[in-house]
Amino acid sequence: MIQRMLIILVLILMGFGIIPLVWGLQDAETVSPVSQYYVSQGADDLGAANLVTAVVVSYRGLDTLGEVAVLFTATAGAAMLLGLGADNSKRKQQHQQASEKPGNHMAESEAQPKKQERREGSELLKTGAAFLFPLLLVFGVYIFIHGHLTPGGGFQGGVVIASGLVLLLLSESDRPMRKTLLHSIESLSGAAYAAVGLMGLWLAAGFLDPRFLPAGQFGSLFSAGAIPVIYSLIGLKVGSELTGVIDSLRRRSS
Amino acid sequence: MTGDTGAMPQGTLLQNLTAGMHITQVMAVIGFILILLGLWGILTRKHIIRMIISFSILDSGIHLIMVGLGYTRNGTAPIFDGDLSITDALGRVVDPIPSALVLTAIVIGIAVTALMLSYAVRLYKAYRSLSIDDIKEMKW
C-alpha cells in the first residue's frame, strides 16, 4: 500500500515537473536548418518525392542499416531464447537427469500431461485469412515499392506482409512454416542491402548513396535511383523477420 | 467545425479542451500523459504481459511527443505531389527528420517488445506463472 502511494506520489511529482516543459511550447514556424536543406535540395539531390523516405534511406541511410541490424539482433535473440528452451527440455528428456532447480523440474513434468490440442481456427477465420492473405501480400508489396512516392515504405510494407502471414498462422495453427525459405529471404535481402550500399560507395559518392542508378522521371515508379530497391529489400527483410518472430513464439508457447 | 446544427459533442469538447493550445502542445500533453500511464503500469502491475503492454504505451507517448515536435504551423506532409511543388515547399511542410526518427523508434520498439515477449514465454516455461510475485529469485 505504502509502495503504491509512493509510486503515485512520484508520478504526480513527475507530472508537475513536466508542466513547465509543455507550458511554453509553440508550433515551430519553420523546420530546423538541416531539414531546410533536405526540403529545398532533397528532391533535386535524390529525386524522391517522399522526403521522409529520402531521409530514412539516403541521408540517414547508415542509421537505417543500424536499425535493421537491431531488428535482426532482436529477432535472433528471440529465436535463441525460445529455441534454447526446446533444446534444454529435449536434453532433459533424453538423459532423465535431475535438473539443477527442483521447481524447474517439477514444472517440466507437470507440463507434459497438460499439453492439449490447440483449438482449430473457426470457419470464419480460415475463410477470411485465405481471402485476405493474397490481398495483404500485394498491398504490402505495393507499399514498399511506392515508398519513395507515397506515405509508407519498407518497414510498413514488411509489417503488412507479416500481418498477412500471422493471419494464416492463426487460422491454421499447425501449418508448418518453410523456415529455410524464410531465412534465405531474410539473409539474402539483408546481404543485398549491404551490397547496394557498397555499390553506392563504388559507383557514386559514398556508402548507401542511391544515385548510381538513373534518377528517372520525378514522381514515377522507376525514379529516385536505388531508393525503391533498398526499400524493397528492407520490406522483404522486415516481413520475413517479423514472421520468423511470430513463428518462433507460436512454436514454443504450445 | 461544420456548423452548429448536428449533435457533435465530441468535437466541441475536444475543441473546448484544446482552445488556444498549439498542436505541438496538445501532442506533448497527450504524449506525457501516455508516458506517465505507462510508467505507472510498469511500476504497479504484477503481470508480466501487462508490464510489457505498459512499456508499449510509454513508447507510444514518446513517439507522439517526437512527432509533435516536428510539426510546423499549418504544415503538411513532406511528400511532393500535385498540391505541393518543390519551390514553395519550404514554408509548408513539417519537419521530415522527427518523422524519420520516429519511424526508426517504432521499429526498434517492436524489436524490443518481441524480445520481452520471448523472455516472458521463457519465464512462463520455467515458473508456470506470469506473476512477478512467483519469481522468488529476482527478489532482493
Interface residues (C-beta under 8 A of the other chain):
Chain A: R4 I7 I8 L11 M14 G15 I18 L21 V22 L25 Q26 D27 A28 E29 T30 V31 S32 V34 S35 Q36 Y38 V39 S40 G42 A43 D44 A49 N50 L51 V52 A54 V55 V56 R60 D63 T64 E67 V70 L71 T73 A74 T75 G77 A78 L81 L82 L84 G85 G103 N104 A107 E110 A111 L149 T150 P151 G153 F155 V159 F218 G219 V238 L242 V245 S248 L249 R252 S253
Chain B: H22 I23 T24 Q25 A28 V29 F32 L36 L39 W40 L43 T44 L69 G70 Y71 T72 R73 A77 P78 I79 F80 D81 I86 A89 L90 G91 V93 V94 D95 P96 I97 S99 A100 L103 T104 I106 V107 I108 I110 A111 V112 A114 L115 L117 S118 Y119 V121 R122 K125 A126 Y127 R128
